[in-house]
Structure formats: structure tokens, C-alpha cells
Amino acid sequence: MKNKKVAVTGGLGFIGSHLIGKLNENNDVVIIDNQASGNIKNIEDLDFTKIDTDFSDITQANLELIFEDVDYVFHMAAVTSVPLSVNDPIKSNEVNITGTLKVLEAAKNCEVKKLILSSSSAVYGETETVPINEKSPINPLSPYAVTKATGELYCRVYSEIYELSTIALRYFNVFGPKQDPKSQYAAVIPIFIDKLLKNESPLIYGDGKQTRDFVSVKQVVEANILAAKSNKTGSYNIGLGKSTSINQLFEMIKDIMGKDISPIYENERTGEIKHSVADISKAKSIGYTPKNEFKEELAETVEWFSSKLKS
Ligand SMILES: NC(=O)c1ccc[n+]([C@@H]2O[C@H](COP(=O)([O-])OP(=O)(O)OC[C@H]3O[C@@H](n4cnc5c(N)ncnc54)[C@H](O)[C@@H]3O)[C@@H](O)[C@H]2O)c1
């Protein structure tokens, strides 16, 4: 993508800041982020002559003014924590549903070329099907998942009745540098790194054979740019399309760090999904073919967290 004006809501967060790093090379970017969980430090190494930052809350901002000459809107701002959504469903509804509706409405009124919504594999809930494809029914099991499913439905309706081009990307477990170690998604990665740095045994809930689809933030950024350029609408799984068990993940991190420590196994957590893997065939139709560089990307992540956690 070149010489475009793009808006990124939630641009100071983990995924948003990586997307901005990529877009910043050739485009003008406006960020709308109230720093609820993100931080301006995430983009401190970028070229600020091509970045405008608006620290407004998406539910309060004058989005029509901000989107006036914007080509693409990447909508990532959200209450991203499942536990937070359980403790305060009204708040997650306000930011993730009302906020998304306001973003869509402004994008429609400003005639932006396309809106790309960050959705989540959480919309599927517990499922028997592995790998899971987009034809599977949605089954949200938390207020957070309800908000993501509703955001997708609004996107679909805005495309159908207002002709605003939209696309929703259902991310699986995203990992990479700058991730908040407290995030529930791939938080297991920074937790393992932290424990191993301290030469302590990390906890693994259950037998460690539960699997996840860990996808690097680099691939997710790529998916967003492909989604913007494509003329497709609808919902797309964005994972690596490969499953990794928690035991395998631990072994890999241990190897990268050169440690010889065993984990402690605890009782399985109630409600935890046993297996989650994306079928990414549909995403291939927008050109998404993630590189299988899992080990290298994991090593980069280990290096980043190690230097952060040591300092
Ligand atoms: N990280 C993952 O594995 C993952 C998986 C599935 C979906 N997602 C989705 O991807 C998107 C980005 O996630 P992330 O991991 O970068 O999370 P993050 O918490 O790092 O980023 C979210 C950003 O939104 C901002 N924000 C929150 N409320 C806001 C508001 N009211 N107004 C303006 N800004 C607000 C935060 O300050 C933060 O910078 C989210 O929509 C999340 O639900 C992430």
C-alpha cells in the first residue's frame, strides 16, 4: 500500500503499532487511541512527520472530521480482555459495539474505500471442529465474543445496505514483540519467557496437550494490508493454520533460551477450549499465505521479551 491516508483505531496497541510501523513507510497515518491499554511508546521509533495521533476515545471522538480524507480505516480499538468483558460487560459493549458502530457510521459518511475490522476466533466459542472454517456457526461464550460477533454483523449490514466496503479478520492467538504480557491471548509466551529467565518452573494447566494456532503479528499485519487491497467482504480466519500444543511451545521456548527446566502441571482451567486451529483456505482468496517461520518469529519474540524483562 502506497501514498494512501489511513486511520488506525487502537493504533497504539500491540497489533496496531506493528501495522503502523509497516504503513508508516509509504502512507500518511492517523491514529485514534485513548491509551486504555496501548501506549505511545509502542511507536516511538517511527517517523512522526507522517503520523497524527488523536488520543480520543472512539466513542467520543469527532470521527467524521478525522476520517474526512481517509482511504482506509483499520478498526482495532477495543476492550480486548475477556475477563474485563466478564467483569464489566457494559463497558465492553460501549467500546466494542457502540464504538464500532460509530466508526462504521463515520466511515460510511466519509466514503472511505474500506473498513477492516479486527475480529477474533473467540466468536466460534467451544467447537468440535478442528481446523475450523468460517462456515461453522458462531457461538460466543463471553461478552467480549458477543461484541466481536456483533461488530462483524454490523460490518456485513453496512456493506449490504450502505455499500461501505468492509471485511472482518478473525485472529487466532497472535504473538510477537510489544504484546502486553498480561494479555490473555498468547500471554503464555511472555509468561514462559519470564519464568525461564528467573530459572523458575512455569505452570501449565491440564496436561499441556491443548493446542492453539499461534500466528505472528507480522502475518496479521500482512493480512490487514491484503484485506484492505482486496475487493472481498465478509469474515476471514487469520491464523497460521497449524496447531501447536502448549507442551510443544514450552519445549521450543526452552530450547531457544537454552534452559533445562520442567513445567509444573496444575488442574485444567474450567471452560478452557481444548483445541483451536484455523482453516485458512478462505483467507487464501485475499492472498493470505502466511510464511511458516514460527520458530524464527518465536525466537525474535523471546529476544524482545528477554531484553524487556531484564531491563
Ligand atoms: N492479540 C490477539 O491475539 C487478538 C486476537 C483476536 C482479536 N484481537 C483483536 O485485535 C485488536 C487489537 O488487539 P491488540 O492485541 O493489539 O490489543 P491492545 O489492547 O494492545 O490494543 C487495543 C488498543 O485499543 C485502544 N483502545 C481501547 N479502548 C479504546 C477507546 N475507547 N478509544 C480509543 N482507543 C481505545 C487501546 O488503548 C489499545 O491501544 C482488538 O480489536 C482485539 O480484540 C486480538
The ligand as an SDF file (V2000), in Angstrom:
LIG
                    3D

 44 48  0  0  0  0  0  0  0  0999 V2000
   -3.8880  -10.0730   20.2980 N   0  0  0  0  0  0  0  0  0  0  0  0
   -4.6500  -11.0830   19.8890 C   0  0  0  0  0  0  0  0  0  0  0  0
   -4.2300  -12.2660   19.9470 O   0  0  0  0  0  0  0  0  0  0  0  0
   -6.0210  -10.8240   19.3130 C   0  0  0  0  0  0  0  0  0  0  0  0
   -6.8110  -11.9400   18.9730 C   0  0  0  0  0  0  0  0  0  0  0  0
   -8.0760  -11.7200   18.4320 C   0  0  0  0  0  0  0  0  0  0  0  0
   -8.5300  -10.4370   18.2270 C   0  0  0  0  0  0  0  0  0  0  0  0
   -7.7710   -9.3690   18.6000 N   0  0  0  0  0  0  0  0  0  0  0  0
   -8.3070   -8.0180   18.3520 C   0  0  0  0  0  0  0  0  0  0  0  0
   -7.3080   -7.2470   17.6870 O   0  0  0  0  0  0  0  0  0  0  0  0
   -7.4230   -5.8780   18.0770 C   0  0  0  0  0  0  0  0  0  0  0  0
   -6.0870   -5.3740   18.5830 C   0  0  0  0  0  0  0  0  0  0  0  0
   -5.7200   -6.1680   19.7030 O   0  0  0  0  0  0  0  0  0  0  0  0
   -4.3430   -5.9920   20.4950 P   0  0  0  0  0  0  0  0  0  0  0  0
   -3.8980   -7.3300   20.9200 O   0  0  0  0  0  0  0  0  0  0  0  0
   -3.4420   -5.0980   19.7250 O   0  0  0  0  0  0  0  0  0  0  0  0
   -4.8770   -5.2520   21.7980 O   0  0  0  0  0  0  0  0  0  0  0  0
   -4.3640   -3.9450   22.5490 P   0  0  0  0  0  0  0  0  0  0  0  0
   -5.1200   -3.8800   23.8280 O   0  0  0  0  0  0  0  0  0  0  0  0
   -2.8830   -3.9180   22.5980 O   0  0  0  0  0  0  0  0  0  0  0  0
   -4.8690   -2.7960   21.5670 O   0  0  0  0  0  0  0  0  0  0  0  0
   -6.1430   -2.2070   21.6370 C   0  0  0  0  0  0  0  0  0  0  0  0
   -5.9620   -0.7090   21.5300 C   0  0  0  0  0  0  0  0  0  0  0  0
   -7.2440   -0.0670   21.5640 O   0  0  0  0  0  0  0  0  0  0  0  0
   -7.1340    1.0890   22.3870 C   0  0  0  0  0  0  0  0  0  0  0  0
   -8.4680    1.4140   22.9080 N   0  0  0  0  0  0  0  0  0  0  0  0
   -9.2060    0.6880   23.7850 C   0  0  0  0  0  0  0  0  0  0  0  0
  -10.3610    1.3130   24.0300 N   0  0  0  0  0  0  0  0  0  0  0  0
  -10.3650    2.4450   23.2740 C   0  0  0  0  0  0  0  0  0  0  0  0
  -11.2940    3.5030   23.1020 C   0  0  0  0  0  0  0  0  0  0  0  0
  -12.4650    3.5260   23.7460 N   0  0  0  0  0  0  0  0  0  0  0  0
  -10.9770    4.5250   22.2600 N   0  0  0  0  0  0  0  0  0  0  0  0
   -9.7830    4.5220   21.6110 C   0  0  0  0  0  0  0  0  0  0  0  0
   -8.8610    3.5470   21.7370 N   0  0  0  0  0  0  0  0  0  0  0  0
   -9.1550    2.5130   22.5600 C   0  0  0  0  0  0  0  0  0  0  0  0
   -6.1600    0.6980   23.4720 C   0  0  0  0  0  0  0  0  0  0  0  0
   -5.5640    1.8050   24.1290 O   0  0  0  0  0  0  0  0  0  0  0  0
   -5.1380   -0.1280   22.6890 C   0  0  0  0  0  0  0  0  0  0  0  0
   -4.0870    0.6660   22.1910 O   0  0  0  0  0  0  0  0  0  0  0  0
   -8.5400   -5.8140   19.1120 C   0  0  0  0  0  0  0  0  0  0  0  0
   -9.7340   -5.4260   18.4830 O   0  0  0  0  0  0  0  0  0  0  0  0
   -8.6360   -7.2550   19.6130 C   0  0  0  0  0  0  0  0  0  0  0  0
   -9.9170   -7.5460   20.0980 O   0  0  0  0  0  0  0  0  0  0  0  0
   -6.5140   -9.5330   19.1360 C   0  0  0  0  0  0  0  0  0  0  0  0
  1  2  1  0
  2  3  2  0
  2  4  1  0
  4  5  1  0
  4 44  2  0
  5  6  2  0
  6  7  1  0
  7  8  2  0
  8  9  1  0
  8 44  1  0
  9 10  1  0
  9 42  1  0
 10 11  1  0
 11 12  1  0
 11 40  1  0
 12 13  1  0
 13 14  1  0
 14 15  2  0
 14 16  1  0
 14 17  1  0
 17 18  1  0
 18 19  2  0
 18 20  1  0
 18 21  1  0
 21 22  1  0
 22 23  1  0
 23 24  1  0
 23 38  1  0
 24 25  1  0
 25 26  1  0
 25 36  1  0
 26 27  1  0
 26 35  1  0
 27 28  2  0
 28 29  1  0
 29 30  1  0
 29 35  2  0
 30 31  1  0
 30 32  2  0
 32 33  1  0
 33 34  2  0
 34 35  1  0
 36 37  1  0
 36 38  1  0
 38 39  1  0
 40 41  1  0
 40 42  1  0
 42 43  1  0
M  CHG  2   8   1  16  -1
M  END
$$$$
